[in-house]
Each structure stands twice: as C-alpha cells, then as structure tokens.
Amino acid sequence: MSRDSGRPAGTYLAGWLFADLLLVIVLVVLGSEVPAAAPDPRPSPTATAAPDPSHSSSPSPAPSDTARPGGLDPVTASVGVRLDPDALIAGRPSETAELTRQVTEEIKRYEGRTAAFVMVFGTVRSGGAVDTGRSDAYATAVARQLPQAAPRFFPPYSEKIIRGYHDSGQAIPSGTARIELFFLLS
C-alpha cells in the first residue's frame, strides 16, 4: 500500500512542522509562567485569644505593601571626567589625584547612594580617529581607580562590577571618560 494519494510530499511535512511549532509555543508559555508567591509562614492572629501579660514578646512588624523587589534601578546616572589618558594609564600620581578630585565633585549630587554596577566609556584619539586600544586601556585605568577615588560610593574593583569600554562617538573629545552608574533599587 502506497502513501501516495495524489498529494505532494510537502503536505505531510507541513503537518509535522505545525505540530513541532505548537510544542515550542507550549514550552515557551509554560516556561514564562510566574510562580505563585509563597504563603506567609507566620500564623494569622486569632481574635478569640486575649494577650497574656506574663509572656513578653515583641510584635513582629507588619509587611510593607510598598516593598519593591530588589535589583538594579533602570534609571542610570552618568558623570564625566577629562584627563590625560596616557598619564593615567601610566599611573602618574598627579593624574590619579585629578581623577579623584573630578569624581568626588561629580558624585556629590548622589550623596547617600552607592553604585552597584559601573560602566566606564573612554575616548582617546590619535590623528582625529578613535584609538580603540588606548581608549579601552584608558577606560580600564579609570575603572580601576574609582574605588580608591570614592570608596564609600563605588564597589570594590572587579571586572564583573566595574568595567571599561571604548567609546567611538564622533563628537567626544579625546581624554573623556563617561562613567555610567547603576544603583540598587531602594
């Protein structure tokens, strides 16, 4: 007995393709389901029991209805510094002190906050064009110095938390480092 009933072979494949796509959609929907919140493990107070003055227990605080989930604040802040890139890359103390002065001045408006994640974008030009290698080195040199410049504001240096990149924007002057700040939600 032959399968050929006058229909092209593509019709059979279309059915299997449809079934596979339906399976993928089901998996995506199930994978994107948000789990239900866990029930409150604290027992609810009963109205029939009178408080016993012989037991001294402090009342537990009521959960806040305005509690926000943790994570990074989606609103970022940006500060900028202008330095001699080669002097900072070489570790010249005068340039490190100038970085500290400029950063301290720029972050004053964020008093009381702490940066959780920092991206530094450096620009160094050679003959009018952006030198991506030196720009990366400059941004990394700035990133490494930030925790020493303002230890209460910046997290300890780690390439996972504070990272340098080159910025090849046409209008950005050489020696500029733009520091993009991400704060924790509070």
Phi, psi and chi 1 to 4 in degrees:
 res  aa     phi    psi   chi1   chi2   chi3   chi4
   1 MET       -  131.9 -168.1  179.9  -97.6      -
   2 SER  -101.3  145.7  168.6      -      -      -
   3 ARG   -75.2  -20.9  -84.1 -171.2  175.5 -175.0
   4 ASP   -68.5  106.5 -170.4   19.2      -      -
   5 SER  -114.8   24.9   61.4      -      -      -
   6 GLY    94.9   -6.4      -      -      -      -
   7 ARG   -91.6  146.8  -75.2 -166.6  -95.1  171.7
   8 PRO   -67.9  155.1    5.1   -5.7      -      -
   9 ALA   -62.9  -25.4      -      -      -      -
  10 GLY   -63.7  -26.7      -      -      -      -
  11 THR   -64.1  -41.3  -53.7      -      -      -
  12 TYR   -64.7  -41.0  -65.5  109.9      -      -
  13 LEU   -67.1  -34.7  -67.3  177.0      -      -
  14 ALA   -62.0  -38.3      -      -      -      -
  15 GLY   -64.0  -44.8      -      -      -      -
  16 TRP   -66.4  -38.0  -77.3  108.4      -      -
  17 LEU   -62.5  -43.4  179.6   61.4      -      -
  18 PHE   -61.0  -43.3  177.7   75.2      -      -
  19 ALA   -64.2  -41.7      -      -      -      -
  20 ASP   -65.2  -42.6  -70.9  -15.8      -      -
  21 LEU   -63.7  -39.4  -72.7  175.2      -      -
  22 LEU   -62.9  -39.8 -173.7   60.4      -      -
  23 LEU   -63.9  -42.2 -179.8   62.1      -      -
  24 VAL   -62.5  -43.2  168.0      -      -      -
  25 ILE   -62.5  -42.5  -69.7  170.6      -      -
  26 VAL   -61.6  -43.1  167.8      -      -      -
  27 LEU   -64.1  -40.2  -70.1  174.4      -      -
  28 VAL   -64.4  -44.4  168.0      -      -      -
  29 VAL   -63.3  -45.7  168.9      -      -      -
  30 LEU   -65.7  -36.0  -69.4  176.1      -      -
  31 GLY   -71.5  -23.1      -      -      -      -
  32 SER   -94.4    1.6   65.0      -      -      -
  33 GLU   -64.7  135.7  -72.8  -69.4  -45.1      -
  34 VAL   -89.4  126.0  177.5      -      -      -
  35 PRO   -65.2  148.5   19.5  -26.2      -      -
  36 ALA   -67.3  149.4      -      -      -      -
  37 ALA   -66.8  142.6      -      -      -      -
  38 ALA   -68.0  143.1      -      -      -      -
  39 PRO   -66.4  153.5   20.2  -27.4      -      -
  40 ASP   -67.1  120.6 -169.1   -0.1      -      -
  41 PRO   -72.4  -14.6   25.3  -31.6      -      -
  42 ARG   -76.9  134.1  -65.2  176.4  -69.5  177.5
  43 PRO   -70.1  146.9   23.3  -29.4      -      -
  44 SER   -77.4  144.0   59.8      -      -      -
  45 PRO   -68.0  145.7   22.2  -28.9      -      -
  46 THR   -96.7  144.3   57.8      -      -      -
  47 ALA   -79.9  -17.5      -      -      -      -
  48 THR   -84.4  -24.4   59.0      -      -      -
  49 ALA   -85.4  129.4      -      -      -      -
  50 ALA   -88.5  146.6      -      -      -      -
  51 PRO   -65.3  138.8   13.5  -17.9      -      -
  52 ASP   -96.5  114.3 -176.3    2.9      -      -
  53 PRO   -66.7  -17.6   13.9  -18.1      -      -
  54 SER   -74.8  -19.6   65.1      -      -      -
  55 HIS   -98.9  118.4  -68.7   88.2      -      -
  56 SER  -100.4  109.3   62.5      -      -      -
  57 SER  -133.9  139.8   64.9      -      -      -
  58 SER   -82.7  139.5   59.9      -      -      -
  59 PRO   -68.0  143.7   23.8  -30.2      -      -
  60 SER   -80.2  144.6   59.9      -      -      -
  61 PRO   -66.1  145.1   22.5  -30.0      -      -
  62 ALA   -72.7  141.7      -      -      -      -
  63 PRO   -64.9  143.1   20.2  -27.1      -      -
  64 SER   -81.3  132.7  170.9      -      -      -
  65 ASP   -75.6  -16.9  -70.1  -22.7      -      -
  66 THR   -99.3   10.2   59.8      -      -      -
  67 ALA   -61.7  132.0      -      -      -      -
  68 ARG  -106.0  149.4  -65.6  169.5   62.5 -177.3
  69 PRO   -67.7  152.9   24.3  -31.7      -      -
  70 GLY   -73.0  170.8      -      -      -      -
  71 GLY   136.6 -174.2      -      -      -      -
  72 LEU   -83.7  139.1  -70.2  179.2      -      -
  73 ASP   -67.8  127.9 -170.7  -19.7      -      -
  74 PRO   -69.8  -14.4   22.0  -29.2      -      -
  75 VAL   -90.3  116.4  178.4      -      -      -
  76 THR   -98.6  166.1   64.7      -      -      -
  77 ALA  -125.9  152.5      -      -      -      -
  78 SER  -132.4  132.5 -173.9      -      -      -
  79 VAL  -126.4  156.7  -61.8      -      -      -
  80 GLY  -130.8  151.5      -      -      -      -
  81 VAL  -134.7  153.5  -65.0      -      -      -
  82 ARG  -126.7  121.5  -69.8  -81.7  -50.7  -87.7
  83 LEU  -140.1  174.8  -57.3  163.4      -      -
  84 ASP   -85.0  106.4  177.0   -1.5      -      -
  85 PRO   -57.2  -44.3  -17.6   26.6      -      -
  86 ASP   -65.1  -37.1  -65.3  -38.4      -      -
  87 ALA   -67.7  -39.4      -      -      -      -
  88 LEU   -70.7  -41.4 -172.1   69.0      -      -
  89 ILE   -60.7  -38.1  -67.7  168.0      -      -
  90 ALA   -73.9  -12.2      -      -      -      -
  91 GLY    81.8   25.8      -      -      -      -
  92 ARG   -63.5  124.9 -156.4  170.2  -65.1  149.4
  93 PRO   -56.9  -36.0  -23.2   31.3      -      -
  94 SER   -64.9  -36.5   60.9      -      -      -
  95 GLU   -74.9  -35.4 -151.6   60.6   25.2      -
  96 THR   -63.9  -41.1  -57.4      -      -      -
  97 ALA   -64.5  -38.5      -      -      -      -
  98 GLU   -67.0  -38.7  179.5   60.7   17.8      -
  99 LEU   -60.4  -46.6  172.0   66.0      -      -
 100 THR   -59.0  -44.1  -60.2      -      -      -
 101 ARG   -61.8  -48.3 -174.3 -166.9   70.1   72.0
 102 GLN   -66.4  -43.0  -72.1 -175.2   32.4      -
 103 VAL   -64.8  -44.6  165.6      -      -      -
 104 THR   -58.7  -41.5  -57.4      -      -      -
 105 GLU   -66.5  -41.8 -174.5   64.4   32.2      -
 106 GLU   -71.2  -32.2  -71.6  -72.6  -35.6      -
 107 ILE   -90.8    0.6   63.1  172.8      -      -
 108 LYS   -55.8  -35.7  -79.8 -177.7 -178.4  176.7
 109 ARG   -70.9   -9.9   58.8 -174.0  155.7 -168.1
 110 TYR  -108.3   28.0  -54.1  109.6      -      -
 111 GLU   -52.5  133.3 -172.6   73.1   33.3      -
 112 GLY    91.1   -8.7      -      -      -      -
 113 ARG  -107.3  161.9  -63.3 -172.2   82.4 -177.7
 114 THR  -130.7  132.3  -57.9      -      -      -
 115 ALA   -70.3  135.2      -      -      -      -
 116 ALA  -100.9  -30.8      -      -      -      -
 117 PHE  -147.2  136.2  178.6   68.2      -      -
 118 VAL  -135.0  132.6 -178.6      -      -      -
 119 MET  -119.0  129.9  -62.9  169.3   67.8      -
 120 VAL  -113.2  127.1 -179.9      -      -      -
 121 PHE  -113.6  113.2  -63.2   92.8      -      -
 122 GLY  -106.1  148.5      -      -      -      -
 123 THR  -129.8  122.0  -58.1      -      -      -
 124 VAL  -129.9  128.6  178.6      -      -      -
 125 ARG  -109.1  144.7  -63.7 -172.1 -179.6  -79.6
 126 SER  -129.5  114.6  -66.3      -      -      -
 127 GLY    63.3   31.7      -      -      -      -
 128 GLY    92.0  -21.3      -      -      -      -
 129 ALA   -99.7  151.5      -      -      -      -
 130 VAL   -72.1  128.7  173.4      -      -      -
 131 ASP   -94.3  100.6 -177.8  -21.8      -      -
 132 THR   -64.4  -35.6   57.1      -      -      -
 133 GLY   -64.3  -49.9      -      -      -      -
 134 ARG   -68.5  -33.2  -74.6  179.1   53.3 -142.3
 135 SER   -64.8  -42.7  -65.5      -      -      -
 136 ASP   -62.6  -44.4  -78.4  -23.5      -      -
 137 ALA   -63.3  -40.2      -      -      -      -
 138 TYR   -64.6  -47.5  174.6   50.1      -      -
 139 ALA   -61.8  -39.8      -      -      -      -
 140 THR   -67.5  -39.1  -59.8      -      -      -
 141 ALA   -62.8  -42.1      -      -      -      -
 142 VAL   -63.3  -46.4  170.8      -      -      -
 143 ALA   -59.2  -40.8      -      -      -      -
 144 ARG   -67.0  -29.9  -72.1 -179.0 -173.0  -86.0
 145 GLN   -86.0  -19.0  -68.8  -61.9  -40.7      -
 146 LEU   -57.2  -45.6  -69.7  176.4      -      -
 147 PRO   -62.3  -30.8  -24.5   35.0      -      -
 148 GLN   -76.1  -32.1  -72.9   81.8   24.6      -
 149 ALA   -69.1  -38.5      -      -      -      -
 150 ALA  -148.1   78.9      -      -      -      -
 151 PRO   -63.9  -26.9    9.8  -14.9      -      -
 152 ARG   -79.5  -18.5  -69.4 -174.1  178.5  175.0
 153 PHE   -97.9  -42.7 -175.1   77.9      -      -
 154 PHE   -98.1  144.8  -67.9  102.6      -      -
 155 PRO   -71.2  163.7   24.7  -31.1      -      -
 156 PRO   -57.2  149.3  -18.6   27.4      -      -
 157 TYR   -65.3  130.5  178.4   75.1      -      -
 158 SER  -156.2  137.1  165.1      -      -      -
 159 GLU   -63.2  -15.4  -75.7 -170.7    3.3      -
 160 LYS   -81.2  -22.5  -64.6  176.7 -177.0  173.7
 161 ILE  -111.1  -38.2  -60.5  172.2      -      -
 162 ILE  -124.3  116.2  -58.2  176.9      -      -
 163 ARG  -134.7  143.2 -178.6  171.2  -88.4  179.6
 164 GLY  -102.4  142.9      -      -      -      -
 165 TYR  -138.9  160.6  -58.5   92.6      -      -
 166 HIS   -89.3  152.2   68.6  -87.0      -      -
 167 ASP  -123.4  119.1 -164.4  -15.4      -      -
 168 SER  -106.7   26.9   55.8      -      -      -
 169 GLY   -61.7  140.7      -      -      -      -
 170 GLN   -68.5  -33.4  -63.8  -59.7  -38.4      -
 171 ALA   -92.2    2.8      -      -      -      -
 172 ILE   -86.9  124.9  -58.5  170.7      -      -
 173 PRO   -70.5  152.4   -8.6   17.2      -      -
 174 SER   -64.1  140.8 -173.9      -      -      -
 175 GLY    91.1    4.0      -      -      -      -
 176 THR   -89.2  136.1  -58.7      -      -      -
 177 ALA  -126.2  120.2      -      -      -      -
 178 ARG   -99.0  125.0 -178.6  173.5   48.4   93.4
 179 ILE  -107.7  111.7  -56.1  164.6      -      -
 180 GLU   -94.0  123.2 -162.3   70.2   27.1      -
 181 LEU  -107.6  132.5  -54.7  168.5      -      -
 182 PHE  -117.3  127.4  -64.9   80.7      -      -
 183 PHE  -107.7  157.3  -60.1  102.6      -      -
 184 LEU   -75.4  148.5  -69.8  175.4      -      -
 185 LEU   -65.2  140.0  -73.0  172.1      -      -
 186 SER  -122.6      -   53.5      -      -      -
